[in-house]
Amino acid sequence: MKKAIKAFFAASLFCISVLCIACFAACSNGTAKDSSSIEYTLSDNGAYYTVTGYSGKSGEVNIPAEYKDITVKEIGSDAFKRNTTVTAVVIPDSVETIGSHAFYECDSLTSVQMGGNVASIGNGAFFGCESLSTVVIPDSVTAIGSYAFWYCTALENITIGSGVKTIGTFAFFNCTSLTDLVISDSVTYIDNAAFKSCSALVNVTIGSSVSTIGLWAFEGCDSLTYATFNNTDGWYVSTTKNATSGTSLTSSKLTDTEAMAGYLNATYCNYFWYNS
């Protein structure tokens, strides 16, 4: 009997030790979970938290601006990846970065409200969010990453904020519900295939600051009927990247919105477009 009791206490102590070690490891790693099952990781310098996961049952997720009185500054890479529960996300003004693949293939996600201080949307951040219908990109964002909204087939409305400068390769590939697009005057660079295969797109407005449009940027936009360029001077096309000259597009051509739609989608879709 005494041996059995000793064995029981020894086993109990061993389990407690294991639990203590596990807890210590978690604490030392700076990971934590709040009451709504949002998971966080503390930065190395202890200055801010990054959202790194979600295991809750609620479809609506409101990310707090602070956790334990420390600012929540980032949505980490893969944080909500392939989460099929989440339907709506509110991102606070404290968040500055949405990491790569943060909401990758969140099939049930229908809406996302981004805070006013998000500066960058990472590569593939909303890749394959097939239920997402409306996106408002705040003025604070300067870069939309490659593949950011790839295959968001329900996406009907995009508002591109006045601070965006670059739109990455395949950023809005195969957004087949998009019909109208206004690229803000702040944008300077539209990368290769950025809007490729947006087959329902009818109208596009190219902002006045755009100086480069990459290969196939609007290829496969078979419904494209009107393309309005806010800047109609100095444009040329070339098959050579970073070319300093090429086939000139006159102002008279650039003001013909129907002709320009054909140039973007077909005639010169496999050319680089430059504005000098």
Accessible surface in RSA format (square Angstrom, percent):
REM  Atomic radii and reference values for relative SASA: ProtOr
REM  Chains: A
REM  Algorithm: Lee & Richards
REM  Probe-radius: 1.40
REM  Slices: 20
REM RES _ NUM      All-atoms   Total-Side   Main-Chain    Non-polar    All polar
REM                ABS   REL    ABS   REL    ABS   REL    ABS   REL    ABS   REL
RES MET A   1   180.38  93.4 134.04  88.7  46.34 110.3 111.75  95.0  68.62  90.9
RES LYS A   2   164.43  80.2 161.15  98.9   3.28   7.8 104.67  94.2  59.76  63.7
RES LYS A   3   177.54  86.6 171.46 105.2   6.09  14.5 116.36 104.7  61.18  65.2
RES ALA A   4    63.33  58.2  47.99  74.1  15.34  34.9  57.00  80.3   6.33  16.8
RES ILE A   5    77.68  44.2  75.50  56.2   2.18   5.3  77.66  55.9   0.02   0.0
RES LYS A   6   149.07  72.7 142.20  87.2   6.88  16.4  87.91  79.1  61.17  65.2
RES ALA A   7    62.50  57.5  49.44  76.3  13.06  29.7  57.86  81.5   4.65  12.3
RES PHE A   8   133.61  66.8 127.56  79.0   6.05  15.8 133.12  80.7   0.50   1.4
RES PHE A   9   118.72  59.4 118.72  73.5   0.00   0.0 118.72  72.0   0.00   0.0
RES ALA A  10    59.56  54.8  49.51  76.4  10.05  22.9  53.76  75.7   5.80  15.4
RES ALA A  11    55.71  51.2  48.40  74.7   7.31  16.6  55.24  77.8   0.47   1.2
RES SER A  12    34.70  29.3  28.25  37.7   6.46  14.9  25.11  53.5   9.59  13.4
RES LEU A  13   115.56  64.4 114.94  82.2   0.62   1.6 115.13  80.9   0.43   1.2
RES PHE A  14   138.78  69.4 133.12  82.5   5.67  14.7 138.41  83.9   0.38   1.1
RES CYS A  15    71.72  54.2  68.04  75.9   3.68   8.6  22.34  56.6  49.37  53.2
RES ILE A  16    97.14  55.3  97.07  72.3   0.07   0.2  97.14  70.0   0.00   0.0
RES SER A  17    54.86  46.4  49.67  66.3   5.19  11.9  26.71  56.9  28.15  39.4
RES VAL A  18    71.98  47.4  70.85  64.1   1.13   2.7  71.30  62.0   0.68   1.8
RES LEU A  19   114.84  64.0 114.81  82.1   0.03   0.1 114.83  80.6   0.01   0.0
RES CYS A  20    74.12  56.1  66.47  74.1   7.65  18.0  27.42  69.5  46.70  50.4
RES ILE A  21   118.56  67.5 116.08  86.5   2.49   6.0 118.49  85.3   0.07   0.2
RES ALA A  22    54.81  50.4  43.84  67.7  10.97  24.9  50.14  70.6   4.67  12.4
RES CYS A  23    77.53  58.6  73.08  81.5   4.45  10.5  24.83  62.9  52.70  56.8
RES PHE A  24   148.07  74.1 142.58  88.3   5.48  14.3 147.56  89.5   0.50   1.4
RES ALA A  25    52.24  48.0  46.47  71.7   5.77  13.1  49.25  69.4   2.99   7.9
RES ALA A  26    44.67  41.1  38.17  58.9   6.50  14.8  44.22  62.3   0.45   1.2
RES CYS A  27    97.25  73.6  76.54  85.4  20.72  48.7  29.32  74.3  67.93  73.3
RES SER A  28    79.58  67.2  36.14  48.2  43.44 100.1  35.80  76.2  43.78  61.3
RES ASN A  29    93.83  64.7  80.41  77.7  13.43  32.3  19.83  47.7  74.00  71.5
RES GLY A  30    13.95  17.2   0.00   N/A  13.95  17.2  13.57  37.2   0.38   0.8
RES THR A  31    53.84  38.3  40.35  40.9  13.49  32.1  30.56  41.1  23.28  35.2
RES ALA A  32    26.87  24.7  12.25  18.9  14.63  33.3  24.53  34.5   2.35   6.2
RES LYS A  33   111.89  54.6  86.00  52.8  25.88  61.6  46.34  41.7  65.54  69.8
RES ASP A  34    28.40  19.9  17.48  17.4  10.92  25.8  15.97  37.6  12.43  12.4
RES SER A  35   127.31 107.6  80.20 107.0  47.11 108.5  60.08 127.9  67.23  94.2
RES SER A  36    60.08  50.8  47.06  62.8  13.03  30.0  51.08 108.8   9.00  12.6
RES SER A  37    27.43  23.2  27.43  36.6   0.00   0.0   0.08   0.2  27.36  38.3
RES ILE A  38     1.68   1.0   1.68   1.3   0.00   0.0   1.68   1.2   0.00   0.0
RES GLU A  39    53.44  30.7  53.44  40.4   0.00   0.0  10.57  20.4  42.87  35.0
RES TYR A  40     0.69   0.3   0.00   0.0   0.69   1.8   0.00   0.0   0.69   0.9
RES THR A  41    38.21  27.2  37.31  37.8   0.90   2.1  31.27  42.0   6.94  10.5
RES LEU A  42    49.25  27.4  41.30  29.5   7.95  20.0  41.30  29.0   7.95  21.4
RES SER A  43    21.44  18.1   5.89   7.9  15.55  35.8  17.21  36.7   4.23   5.9
RES ASP A  44   162.03 113.5 120.11 119.5  41.92  99.1  44.58 104.9 117.45 117.1
RES ASN A  45   118.67  81.8  79.97  77.3  38.70  93.2  46.82 112.7  71.86  69.5
RES GLY A  46    31.24  38.5   0.00   N/A  31.24  38.5  16.23  44.5  15.00  33.6
RES ALA A  47    60.52  55.6  36.13  55.8  24.39  55.5  45.17  63.6  15.35  40.7
RES TYR A  48    50.36  23.5  50.36  28.7   0.00   0.0  17.76  13.3  32.60  40.2
RES TYR A  49    15.00   7.0  15.00   8.5   0.00   0.0   0.00   0.0  15.00  18.5
RES THR A  50    19.02  13.5  19.02  19.3   0.00   0.0  12.63  17.0   6.39   9.7
RES VAL A  51     0.00   0.0   0.00   0.0   0.00   0.0   0.00   0.0   0.00   0.0
RES THR A  52    58.12  41.3  39.26  39.8  18.86  44.9  33.86  45.5  24.26  36.7
RES GLY A  53     7.11   8.8   0.00   N/A   7.11   8.8   7.11  19.5   0.00   0.0
RES TYR A  54    22.24  10.4   4.86   2.8  17.38  45.2   1.72   1.3  20.52  25.3
RES SER A  55    64.79  54.7  34.58  46.1  30.21  69.6  40.27  85.8  24.52  34.3
RES GLY A  56    13.09  16.1   0.00   N/A  13.09  16.1   5.88  16.1   7.20  16.1
RES LYS A  57   200.64  97.9 175.75 107.8  24.89  59.3 120.80 108.7  79.84  85.0
RES SER A  58    62.63  52.9  50.89  67.9  11.74  27.0  43.48  92.6  19.15  26.8
RES GLY A  59    18.72  23.1   0.00   N/A  18.72  23.1   8.22  22.5  10.50  23.5
RES GLU A  60   121.57  69.8 111.07  84.0  10.51  25.0  26.94  52.1  94.63  77.3
RES VAL A  61     4.81   3.2   0.85   0.8   3.96   9.5   3.65   3.2   1.17   3.2
RES ASN A  62    99.56  68.7  83.40  80.6  16.16  38.9  30.21  72.7  69.35  67.0
RES ILE A  63     7.14   4.1   0.00   0.0   7.14  17.2   0.03   0.0   7.12  19.3
RES PRO A  64    45.15  32.9  34.67  31.6  10.48  38.1  45.15  37.3   0.00   0.0
RES ALA A  65    47.58  43.7  41.43  63.9   6.15  14.0  41.43  58.3   6.15  16.3
RES GLU A  66    97.39  55.9  83.58  63.2  13.82  32.9  22.14  42.8  75.25  61.4
RES TYR A  67    26.87  12.5  24.42  13.9   2.45   6.4  20.24  15.2   6.63   8.2
RES LYS A  68   140.24  68.4 108.32  66.5  31.92  76.0  77.20  69.5  63.04  67.2
RES ASP A  69   132.51  92.8 107.33 106.8  25.19  59.6  28.48  67.0 104.03 103.7
RES ILE A  70    46.97  26.7  44.04  32.8   2.94   7.1  46.97  33.8   0.00   0.0
RES THR A  71    54.25  38.6  52.09  52.8   2.16   5.2  22.62  30.4  31.63  47.8
RES VAL A  72     0.00   0.0   0.00   0.0   0.00   0.0   0.00   0.0   0.00   0.0
RES LYS A  73    67.31  32.8  67.31  41.3   0.00   0.0  18.55  16.7  48.76  51.9
RES GLU A  74    50.82  29.2  50.82  38.4   0.00   0.0   3.04   5.9  47.78  39.0
RES ILE A  75     0.66   0.4   0.00   0.0   0.66   1.6   0.00   0.0   0.66   1.8
RES GLY A  76    10.38  12.8   0.00   N/A  10.38  12.8  10.38  28.5   0.00   0.0
RES SER A  77    67.27  56.8  45.90  61.3  21.37  49.2  25.24  53.7  42.03  58.9
RES ASP A  78    68.67  48.1  57.58  57.3  11.09  26.2  16.87  39.7  51.80  51.7
RES ALA A  79     7.08   6.5   0.00   0.0   7.08  16.1   0.00   0.0   7.08  18.8
RES PHE A  80     2.50   1.3   0.00   0.0   2.50   6.5   2.50   1.5   0.00   0.0
RES LYS A  81    81.78  39.9  61.07  37.5  20.71  49.3  19.70  17.7  62.08  66.1
RES ARG A  82   135.16  56.7 118.82  60.6  16.35  38.9  48.97  66.9  86.19  52.2
RES ASN A  83    24.74  17.1  17.69  17.1   7.05  17.0  10.73  25.8  14.01  13.5
RES THR A  84    88.37  62.9  75.77  76.8  12.61  30.0  44.03  59.1  44.34  67.0
RES THR A  85    56.35  40.1  44.81  45.4  11.54  27.5  19.91  26.7  36.44  55.1
RES VAL A  86     0.01   0.0   0.01   0.0   0.00   0.0   0.01   0.0   0.00   0.0
RES THR A  87    50.83  36.2  50.83  51.5   0.00   0.0  42.09  56.5   8.74  13.2
RES ALA A  88    24.25  22.3  23.72  36.6   0.53   1.2  23.82  33.5   0.43   1.1
RES VAL A  89     1.87   1.2   0.00   0.0   1.87   4.5   0.05   0.0   1.82   4.9
RES VAL A  90    53.74  35.4  53.74  48.6   0.00   0.0  53.74  46.7   0.00   0.0
RES ILE A  91     2.84   1.6   0.00   0.0   2.84   6.9   0.00   0.0   2.84   7.7
RES PRO A  92    20.80  15.2  12.09  11.0   8.72  31.7  20.80  17.2   0.00   0.0
RES ASP A  93    86.68  60.7  80.89  80.5   5.79  13.7  22.92  53.9  63.76  63.6
RES SER A  94    26.01  22.0   9.27  12.4  16.74  38.6  21.06  44.8   4.96   6.9
RES VAL A  95     0.00   0.0   0.00   0.0   0.00   0.0   0.00   0.0   0.00   0.0
RES GLU A  96    72.97  41.9  72.91  55.2   0.06   0.1  12.43  24.0  60.54  49.4
RES THR A  97    46.79  33.3  46.79  47.4   0.00   0.0  27.21  36.5  19.58  29.6
RES ILE A  98     0.04   0.0   0.00   0.0   0.04   0.1   0.00   0.0   0.04   0.1
RES GLY A  99    10.30  12.7   0.00   N/A  10.30  12.7  10.30  28.3   0.00   0.0
RES SER A 100    38.45  32.5  35.24  47.0   3.21   7.4  16.76  35.7  21.69  30.4
RES HIS A 101    65.48  35.8  65.48  45.5   0.00   0.0  39.16  40.4  26.32  30.6
RES ALA A 102     0.00   0.0   0.00   0.0   0.00   0.0   0.00   0.0   0.00   0.0
RES PHE A 103     0.01   0.0   0.01   0.0   0.00   0.0   0.01   0.0   0.00   0.0
RES TYR A 104    34.11  15.9  34.11  19.4   0.00   0.0   7.92   5.9  26.20  32.3
RES GLU A 105    51.28  29.4  49.62  37.5   1.66   4.0  10.25  19.8  41.03  33.5
RES CYS A 106     0.00   0.0   0.00   0.0   0.00   0.0   0.00   0.0   0.00   0.0
RES ASP A 107    67.33  47.2  63.08  62.8   4.25  10.0  20.46  48.1  46.87  46.7
RES SER A 108    37.34  31.6  30.23  40.4   7.11  16.4  14.18  30.2  23.16  32.4
RES LEU A 109     0.00   0.0   0.00   0.0   0.00   0.0   0.00   0.0   0.00   0.0
RES THR A 110    64.10  45.6  62.10  63.0   2.00   4.8  46.31  62.2  17.78  26.9
RES SER A 111    53.23  45.0  53.23  71.0   0.00   0.0  37.42  79.7  15.81  22.1
RES VAL A 112    13.21   8.7   0.18   0.2  13.03  31.4   1.04   0.9  12.17  33.0
RES GLN A 113   117.41  65.7 112.43  82.2   4.98  11.8  37.17  79.1  80.24  60.9
RES MET A 114    19.04   9.9   0.32   0.2  18.72  44.6   0.32   0.3  18.72  24.8
RES GLY A 115     5.85   7.2   0.00   N/A   5.85   7.2   5.85  16.1   0.00   0.0
RES GLY A 116    43.07  53.1   0.00   N/A  43.07  53.1  26.84  73.7  16.23  36.4
RES ASN A 117    79.90  55.1  73.84  71.4   6.07  14.6  10.51  25.3  69.40  67.1
RES VAL A 118     0.00   0.0   0.00   0.0   0.00   0.0   0.00   0.0   0.00   0.0
RES ALA A 119    41.10  37.8  41.07  63.4   0.03   0.1  41.07  57.8   0.03   0.1
RES SER A 120    37.98  32.1  37.98  50.7   0.00   0.0  24.93  53.1  13.05  18.3
RES ILE A 121     2.26   1.3   0.00   0.0   2.26   5.5   0.00   0.0   2.26   6.1
RES GLY A 122    17.48  21.6   0.00   N/A  17.48  21.6  17.48  48.0   0.00   0.0
RES ASN A 123    80.07  55.2  77.58  75.0   2.49   6.0  11.64  28.0  68.43  66.1
RES GLY A 124     0.48   0.6   0.00   N/A   0.48   0.6   0.34   0.9   0.14   0.3
RES ALA A 125     0.00   0.0   0.00   0.0   0.00   0.0   0.00   0.0   0.00   0.0
RES PHE A 126     0.00   0.0   0.00   0.0   0.00   0.0   0.00   0.0   0.00   0.0
RES PHE A 127    39.11  19.6  39.11  24.2   0.00   0.0  39.11  23.7   0.00   0.0
RES GLY A 128     5.37   6.6   0.00   N/A   5.37   6.6   4.43  12.2   0.94   2.1
RES CYS A 129     0.00   0.0   0.00   0.0   0.00   0.0   0.00   0.0   0.00   0.0
RES GLU A 130    86.29  49.5  78.51  59.4   7.78  18.5  11.96  23.1  74.33  60.7
RES SER A 131    40.98  34.6  31.62  42.2   9.36  21.6  11.85  25.2  29.13  40.8
RES LEU A 132     0.00   0.0   0.00   0.0   0.00   0.0   0.00   0.0   0.00   0.0
RES SER A 133    43.39  36.7  43.39  57.9   0.00   0.0  22.17  47.2  21.21  29.7
RES THR A 134    57.33  40.8  54.22  55.0   3.11   7.4  40.45  54.3  16.88  25.5
RES VAL A 135     0.44   0.3   0.00   0.0   0.44   1.1   0.23   0.2   0.22   0.6
RES VAL A 136    83.83  55.2  79.59  72.1   4.24  10.2  79.59  69.2   4.24  11.5
RES ILE A 137     1.44   0.8   0.00   0.0   1.44   3.5   0.00   0.0   1.44   3.9
RES PRO A 138    20.02  14.6  13.10  11.9   6.92  25.2  20.02  16.5   0.00   0.0
RES ASP A 139    91.91  64.4  80.19  79.8  11.72  27.7  25.76  60.6  66.15  66.0
RES SER A 140    34.69  29.3  14.31  19.1  20.38  46.9  26.28  56.0   8.41  11.8
RES VAL A 141     0.00   0.0   0.00   0.0   0.00   0.0   0.00   0.0   0.00   0.0
RES THR A 142    63.14  44.9  61.91  62.8   1.23   2.9  44.49  59.8  18.64  28.2
RES ALA A 143    35.12  32.3  35.09  54.2   0.03   0.1  35.09  49.4   0.03   0.1
RES ILE A 144     2.39   1.4   0.00   0.0   2.39   5.8   0.00   0.0   2.39   6.5
RES GLY A 145    12.79  15.8   0.00   N/A  12.79  15.8  12.77  35.0   0.02   0.1
RES SER A 146    22.47  19.0  21.36  28.5   1.10   2.5   4.05   8.6  18.41  25.8
RES TYR A 147    82.50  38.5  82.50  46.9   0.00   0.0  47.68  35.8  34.82  42.9
RES ALA A 148     0.00   0.0   0.00   0.0   0.00   0.0   0.00   0.0   0.00   0.0
RES PHE A 149     0.00   0.0   0.00   0.0   0.00   0.0   0.00   0.0   0.00   0.0
RES TRP A 150    56.14  22.5  56.14  27.2   0.00   0.0  49.48  26.4   6.66  10.8
RES TYR A 151    91.01  42.5  91.01  51.8   0.00   0.0  47.79  35.9  43.22  53.3
RES CYS A 152     0.00   0.0   0.00   0.0   0.00   0.0   0.00   0.0   0.00   0.0
RES THR A 153    36.44  25.9  32.58  33.0   3.86   9.2  20.23  27.2  16.21  24.5
RES ALA A 154    31.94  29.4  25.72  39.7   6.22  14.1  30.55  43.0   1.38   3.7
RES LEU A 155     0.00   0.0   0.00   0.0   0.00   0.0   0.00   0.0   0.00   0.0
RES GLU A 156    94.32  54.2  90.05  68.1   4.28  10.2  13.49  26.1  80.83  66.0
RES ASN A 157    80.30  55.4  77.56  75.0   2.74   6.6  19.40  46.7  60.90  58.9
RES ILE A 158    16.39   9.3   0.00   0.0  16.39  39.5   0.10   0.1  16.29  44.2
RES THR A 159    75.49  53.7  72.04  73.0   3.45   8.2  47.70  64.1  27.79  42.0
RES ILE A 160    12.12   6.9   0.00   0.0  12.12  29.2   0.00   0.0  12.12  32.9
RES GLY A 161     3.93   4.9   0.00   N/A   3.93   4.9   3.93  10.8   0.00   0.0
RES SER A 162    74.32  62.8  59.66  79.6  14.66  33.8  43.89  93.5  30.42  42.6
RES GLY A 163    19.56  24.1   0.00   N/A  19.56  24.1  18.64  51.2   0.92   2.1
RES VAL A 164     0.00   0.0   0.00   0.0   0.00   0.0   0.00   0.0   0.00   0.0
RES LYS A 165   109.60  53.5 109.60  67.2   0.00   0.0  69.29  62.4  40.31  42.9
RES THR A 166    52.48  37.3  52.48  53.2   0.00   0.0  42.99  57.7   9.49  14.4
RES ILE A 167     0.16   0.1   0.00   0.0   0.16   0.4   0.00   0.0   0.16   0.4
RES GLY A 168    11.13  13.7   0.00   N/A  11.13  13.7  11.05  30.3   0.08   0.2
RES THR A 169    30.27  21.5  30.27  30.7   0.00   0.0  25.62  34.4   4.65   7.0
RES PHE A 170    49.74  24.9  49.74  30.8   0.00   0.0  49.74  30.2   0.00   0.0
RES ALA A 171     0.00   0.0   0.00   0.0   0.00   0.0   0.00   0.0   0.00   0.0
RES PHE A 172     0.00   0.0   0.00   0.0   0.00   0.0   0.00   0.0   0.00   0.0
RES PHE A 173    31.00  15.5  31.00  19.2   0.00   0.0  31.00  18.8   0.00   0.0
RES ASN A 174    22.25  15.3  22.25  21.5   0.00   0.0   0.60   1.4  21.65  20.9
RES CYS A 175     0.00   0.0   0.00   0.0   0.00   0.0   0.00   0.0   0.00   0.0
RES THR A 176    46.21  32.9  36.13  36.6  10.08  24.0  24.45  32.8  21.76  32.9
RES SER A 177    36.75  31.1  26.53  35.4  10.22  23.5  10.09  21.5  26.66  37.3
RES LEU A 178     0.00   0.0   0.00   0.0   0.00   0.0   0.00   0.0   0.00   0.0
RES THR A 179    58.92  41.9  58.92  59.7   0.00   0.0  40.88  54.9  18.04  27.3
RES ASP A 180    77.46  54.3  69.04  68.7   8.42  19.9  32.53  76.5  44.94  44.8
RES LEU A 181     3.38   1.9   0.00   0.0   3.38   8.5   1.16   0.8   2.22   6.0
RES VAL A 182    94.36  62.1  89.20  80.8   5.16  12.4  89.20  77.5   5.16  14.0
RES ILE A 183     0.90   0.5   0.00   0.0   0.90   2.2   0.00   0.0   0.90   2.4
RES SER A 184    18.85  15.9  13.19  17.6   5.66  13.0  18.85  40.1   0.00   0.0
RES ASP A 185    74.31  52.1  67.63  67.3   6.68  15.8  25.39  59.8  48.93  48.8
RES SER A 186    24.47  20.7  10.57  14.1  13.89  32.0  20.40  43.4   4.07   5.7
RES VAL A 187     0.00   0.0   0.00   0.0   0.00   0.0   0.00   0.0   0.00   0.0
RES THR A 188    49.76  35.4  49.65  50.3   0.11   0.3  37.34  50.2  12.42  18.8
RES TYR A 189    74.28  34.7  74.28  42.3   0.00   0.0  54.29  40.8  19.99  24.6
RES ILE A 190     0.00   0.0   0.00   0.0   0.00   0.0   0.00   0.0   0.00   0.0
RES ASP A 191    32.26  22.6  32.26  32.1   0.00   0.0   0.37   0.9  31.89  31.8
RES ASN A 192    40.66  28.0  40.66  39.3   0.00   0.0   3.67   8.8  36.99  35.8
RES ALA A 193     0.07   0.1   0.07   0.1   0.00   0.0   0.07   0.1   0.00   0.0
RES ALA A 194     0.00   0.0   0.00   0.0   0.00   0.0   0.00   0.0   0.00   0.0
RES PHE A 195     0.00   0.0   0.00   0.0   0.00   0.0   0.00   0.0   0.00   0.0
RES LYS A 196    50.18  24.5  50.18  30.8   0.00   0.0  29.00  26.1  21.18  22.6
RES SER A 197    27.10  22.9  26.11  34.8   0.99   2.3   9.96  21.2  17.14  24.0
RES CYS A 198     0.00   0.0   0.00   0.0   0.00   0.0   0.00   0.0   0.00   0.0
RES SER A 199    45.91  38.8  41.69  55.6   4.22   9.7  27.58  58.7  18.34  25.7
RES ALA A 200    29.81  27.4  24.07  37.1   5.74  13.1  28.31  39.9   1.50   4.0
RES LEU A 201     0.00   0.0   0.00   0.0   0.00   0.0   0.00   0.0   0.00   0.0
RES VAL A 202    49.17  32.4  49.17  44.5   0.00   0.0  49.17  42.7   0.00   0.0
RES ASN A 203    53.81  37.1  53.81  52.0   0.00   0.0  21.26  51.2  32.56  31.5
RES VAL A 204     2.23   1.5   0.00   0.0   2.23   5.4   0.44   0.4   1.80   4.9
RES THR A 205    32.79  23.3  32.79  33.2   0.01   0.0  10.96  14.7  21.83  33.0
RES ILE A 206     0.56   0.3   0.42   0.3   0.15   0.4   0.42   0.3   0.15   0.4
RES GLY A 207     1.04   1.3   0.00   N/A   1.04   1.3   0.00   0.0   1.04   2.3
RES SER A 208    46.52  39.3  36.95  49.3   9.57  22.1  22.68  48.3  23.84  33.4
RES SER A 209    50.96  43.1  35.85  47.8  15.11  34.8  17.17  36.6  33.79  47.3
RES VAL A 210     1.81   1.2   0.00   0.0   1.81   4.4   0.00   0.0   1.81   4.9
RES SER A 211    45.09  38.1  43.68  58.3   1.41   3.2  26.30  56.0  18.79  26.3
RES THR A 212    20.67  14.7  20.67  21.0   0.00   0.0   5.51   7.4  15.17  22.9
RES ILE A 213     1.18   0.7   1.18   0.9   0.00   0.0   1.18   0.8   0.00   0.0
RES GLY A 214     2.63   3.2   0.00   N/A   2.63   3.2   0.99   2.7   1.64   3.7
RES LEU A 215    28.49  15.9  28.49  20.4   0.00   0.0  28.49  20.0   0.00   0.0
RES TRP A 216    96.32  38.7  96.32  46.6   0.00   0.0  83.29  44.4  13.03  21.1
RES ALA A 217     3.50   3.2   1.45   2.2   2.04   4.7   1.45   2.0   2.04   5.4
RES PHE A 218     1.25   0.6   0.25   0.2   1.00   2.6   0.25   0.2   1.00   2.9
RES GLU A 219    53.21  30.5  53.21  40.3   0.00   0.0  11.83  22.9  41.38  33.8
RES GLY A 220    22.15  27.3   0.00   N/A  22.15  27.3  17.69  48.5   4.46  10.0
RES CYS A 221     0.00   0.0   0.00   0.0   0.00   0.0   0.00   0.0   0.00   0.0
RES ASP A 222   114.54  80.2  85.42  85.0  29.12  68.9  30.47  71.7  84.07  83.8
RES SER A 223    47.49  40.1  35.85  47.8  11.64  26.8  18.59  39.6  28.90  40.5
RES LEU A 224    17.75   9.9   0.00   0.0  17.75  44.6   0.00   0.0  17.75  47.8
RES THR A 225    52.77  37.5  47.82  48.5   4.95  11.8  34.08  45.8  18.69  28.2
RES TYR A 226    92.21  43.1  92.03  52.4   0.19   0.5  51.66  38.8  40.55  50.0
RES ALA A 227     0.00   0.0   0.00   0.0   0.00   0.0   0.00   0.0   0.00   0.0
RES THR A 228    55.27  39.3  55.07  55.8   0.20   0.5  37.24  50.0  18.03  27.3
RES PHE A 229     9.25   4.6   1.00   0.6   8.26  21.5   1.12   0.7   8.13  23.3
RES ASN A 230    77.38  53.4  43.31  41.9  34.07  82.0  14.61  35.2  62.77  60.7
RES ASN A 231    41.77  28.8  36.78  35.5   4.98  12.0  10.30  24.8  31.46  30.4
RES THR A 232    32.70  23.3  29.87  30.3   2.83   6.7  10.41  14.0  22.29  33.7
RES ASP A 233    93.71  65.6  89.88  89.5   3.83   9.0  32.21  75.8  61.50  61.3
RES GLY A 234    39.74  49.0   0.00   N/A  39.74  49.0  28.14  77.2  11.60  26.0
RES TRP A 235     3.93   1.6   1.42   0.7   2.51   5.9   1.41   0.8   2.52   4.1
RES TYR A 236    26.26  12.3  26.26  14.9   0.00   0.0  15.42  11.6  10.85  13.4
RES VAL A 237     0.80   0.5   0.00   0.0   0.80   1.9   0.00   0.0   0.80   2.2
RES SER A 238    13.10  11.1   9.24  12.3   3.86   8.9   4.29   9.1   8.80  12.3
RES THR A 239    92.52  65.8  69.42  70.4  23.10  55.1  42.11  56.6  50.41  76.2
RES THR A 240    82.99  59.0  79.17  80.3   3.83   9.1  53.38  71.7  29.62  44.8
RES LYS A 241   126.71  61.8 112.01  68.7  14.70  35.0  57.40  51.7  69.31  73.8
RES ASN A 242   114.77  79.1  94.07  90.9  20.69  49.8  30.74  74.0  84.03  81.2
RES ALA A 243    18.05  16.6   6.73  10.4  11.32  25.8  13.70  19.3   4.35  11.5
RES THR A 244   129.49  92.1 103.47 104.9  26.02  62.0  75.94 102.0  53.56  81.0
RES SER A 245    80.04  67.6  70.76  94.4   9.28  21.4  39.11  83.3  40.93  57.3
RES GLY A 246    43.94  54.2   0.00   N/A  43.94  54.2  20.24  55.5  23.71  53.1
RES THR A 247    67.23  47.8  58.35  59.1   8.89  21.2  35.13  47.2  32.10  48.5
RES SER A 248    70.94  59.9  59.86  79.9  11.07  25.5  38.51  82.0  32.43  45.4
RES LEU A 249     3.86   2.1   0.00   0.0   3.86   9.7   0.00   0.0   3.86  10.4
RES THR A 250    68.08  48.4  61.73  62.6   6.36  15.2  66.39  89.2   1.69   2.6
RES SER A 251    50.31  42.5  44.74  59.7   5.56  12.8  33.09  70.5  17.22  24.1
RES SER A 252    85.26  72.0  65.92  88.0  19.34  44.6  54.90 116.9  30.35  42.5
RES LYS A 253    75.07  36.6  71.67  44.0   3.41   8.1  45.11  40.6  29.96  31.9
RES LEU A 254     1.47   0.8   0.00   0.0   1.47   3.7   0.00   0.0   1.47   4.0
RES THR A 255    88.53  63.0  63.83  64.7  24.70  58.9  54.24  72.8  34.29  51.8
RES ASP A 256    68.82  48.2  61.30  61.0   7.52  17.8  19.36  45.6  49.46  49.3
RES THR A 257    41.46  29.5  39.38  39.9   2.08   5.0  23.55  31.6  17.91  27.1
RES GLU A 258   106.23  61.0  96.30  72.9   9.93  23.6  21.65  41.9  84.58  69.1
RES ALA A 259    35.39  32.5  21.64  33.4  13.75  31.3  33.61  47.3   1.78   4.7
RES MET A 260     0.00   0.0   0.00   0.0   0.00   0.0   0.00   0.0   0.00   0.0
RES ALA A 261     1.48   1.4   1.35   2.1   0.13   0.3   1.35   1.9   0.13   0.3
RES GLY A 262    32.18  39.7   0.00   N/A  32.18  39.7  31.43  86.2   0.75   1.7
RES TYR A 263    43.08  20.1  43.08  24.5   0.00   0.0  18.51  13.9  24.57  30.3
RES LEU A 264     3.86   2.1   1.98   1.4   1.88   4.7   2.05   1.4   1.81   4.9
RES ASN A 265    29.75  20.5  24.53  23.7   5.22  12.6   0.63   1.5  29.12  28.1
RES ALA A 266    62.43  57.4  46.69  72.0  15.75  35.8  51.68  72.8  10.76  28.5
RES THR A 267    78.11  55.6  55.47  56.2  22.64  54.0  43.35  58.2  34.75  52.5
RES TYR A 268    34.31  16.0  34.31  19.5   0.00   0.0  10.40   7.8  23.91  29.5
RES CYS A 269    14.91  11.3  12.02  13.4   2.89   6.8   1.82   4.6  13.09  14.1
RES ASN A 270    78.68  54.3  72.14  69.7   6.54  15.8  14.20  34.2  64.48  62.3
RES TYR A 271    57.66  26.9  57.35  32.6   0.31   0.8  15.72  11.8  41.94  51.7
RES PHE A 272    17.33   8.7  17.33  10.7   0.00   0.0  17.33  10.5   0.00   0.0
RES TRP A 273     3.32   1.3   3.32   1.6   0.00   0.0   0.54   0.3   2.78   4.5
RES TYR A 274    19.66   9.2  19.66  11.2   0.00   0.0  18.37  13.8   1.29   1.6
RES ASN A 275    31.76  21.9  16.14  15.6  15.62  37.6   0.07   0.2  31.68  30.6
RES SER A 276   116.19  98.2  49.24  65.7  66.96 154.2  53.99 115.0  62.20  87.1
END  Absolute sums over single chains surface
CHAIN  1 A    12768.3      10704.8       2063.5       7143.4       5624.9
END  Absolute sums over all chains
TOTAL         12768.3      10704.8       2063.5       7143.4       5624.9
